[in-house]
Amino acid sequence: MKISNIQILILRLAIAGLFLQIGIEKYHEGWLTSSEHLSGSLTKYQENAAGAQRTYLDLVAVPYAGAWSRAIIVGECLLGASLLLGLLVRFSTFLGILMVLNFHAANGNLFSLNFFGSPWAALLVAGLLVLFLSRAGRWAGIDALLATWNAKSIFW
């Protein structure tokens, strides 16, 4: 079965809305100016962490919570805007997949079967992967205009 362009557009817009909503909520909660929310979550994850999750939290997530807090909100808002406009969709969905995997590395789901049991994790990564592989910005998006200039670009 082949996915039609309209189905890809609907998926792109749905995921765009999801990321924009999450990013705007975090903006209103103050994530851009304070890392309190993220630090609290990471500390909770750290209490029960072991193995790869513990290493990730100790070396990557917790020491740089302030930078991660800003990067998360900016990344979520930019990913949502990119998908909404159909601009640099391949590039932004690749970064979106890394963002989702990073979050699940921090909470420990990435290192267990819980990753596949979560209604968001595996489905969101799969949806982003579909958008990446289908070059979703080329249908009703700015990437279609960019493709007329350079159709072989890996970014659109």
N, C-alpha and C positions, 0 to 999 in steps of 0.2 A: 504494500500500500504506500502510495506516495502522498506526502503532506503537501497541501496546496499553499499557495502564497498567502491567501487570506487566513489560513490557520496559523501560519508562522507569524503574520502580523498580529493576530489576536494574542498569541503567546508572548510576543515581544512587548505589546502594550500592557498586558497583565503583569508581567515581571517588572516592567518599568514602574507601574503604579505601586507595586509592592515595595520596591527599593526607595522610591520617592517618599512614600508614606513613612517608612521606617526611619529614613534619614531626617525628615522634617520633625518627626516625634523626638528624635534624639537632639535635634537642634533646640527645640523648645524645653527639653530637660536640662540643657546646659552642657552637653558633651563637648562643645567647641571651646569652652572656657574652663572646664573642670574635668578632671579624670576620675572623680569620686565614684560615679556609677560603674565605670569599667573596673576600677581598682577593687571595688567591693565584690564584683562578680568573680574576678580573677583570684582574689583571696579565698573566696568560698570554694572555687574549683581546686585551689592549691591544698586545702585541708585534707581532701581525700585522694589526691593525685598520687600516681605511682608510675614508674617506668618512663616511657617516652613522653607522656603527658606532663609528668613532673619536670622532666628535663626542659621541655618546651616552655612551661610556665616560668621556671627559675631563670632560664637564660634569655628568653625572647620576650615573653608577654609582660610579666610583672615589672621588670626593670624599666621598660619603656612604655608604661601604661599611658602616660601623658601624650606621647606622640601617637600611640595607637588610637587613643580616644579621638583625636582630631582626624587621623587618617580614616577611621571607620566612617565618621559622619560625612566627610568630604567624598570618600569613595562611594558610599551608598547614594548620595545625592547626584554625583556625576554619572554613576552607572545608570540611575533612573532617567536622567536627562538624555544621556546618550541613546538609550533604548527608545525613549519617547520620540526623539528626533530622527532616529535611524542614522546616527552619525558615529562613525568609527565603531560599529557594533562588534566586529570581530575582536578588536583590541579590548574593548570594554568588557565583553563577556569573558574573555580569557582572564582578565584581572578580577572579574566578579567570581569566577570559579575559585581562584586563589583566595579571595576574601572569605568565601563560604567555607573552604577547607581550613583556613586559618582559624576561623571561629570555632569550628568543630574540633580542631586540634587543641584549642584552649579548654573547651569543656569536656574533653576526653572521648567524645563520641566517635571521632575519627579513628581511634585506636581500638574500637570494639564493634560488635555487630549492631550496637545501638544506632550507628550511623545510618543503617538501612531500615531501621525500625521507626525512625523519626519521620513524621509526615513532611517535614520541610527539607531536611538535608539532602537526601539522595534525589528527590524530585526536583529540587531547585538546581542542583548541579546538572541533572539530566536536561532540564529546560534550558539552562544557559549553554550547555553543550550543543543542543539542537540549534539554538540561535547562532552559535559560533559556526557550526558546520554548514548551515544553510545560507550563510551570508545574509542574515535577516534584514539588514539595513538597505539592501538593494531593492526591496519592494516597499514602496511608499515611504522612502527615507532619503536622507541627504546622501547616503552612500551610493545611491543609484546615479546621482549626478557626478560624484567623485569617480565612479567606475567608468564613466564615459571618457574621463581624462586618462585614467590608468587602470584598466580592467584587471591586471595581474597583481595588483597590490595585495599584500597579506592583511592589511588593516581594514579593508571593506569588501 
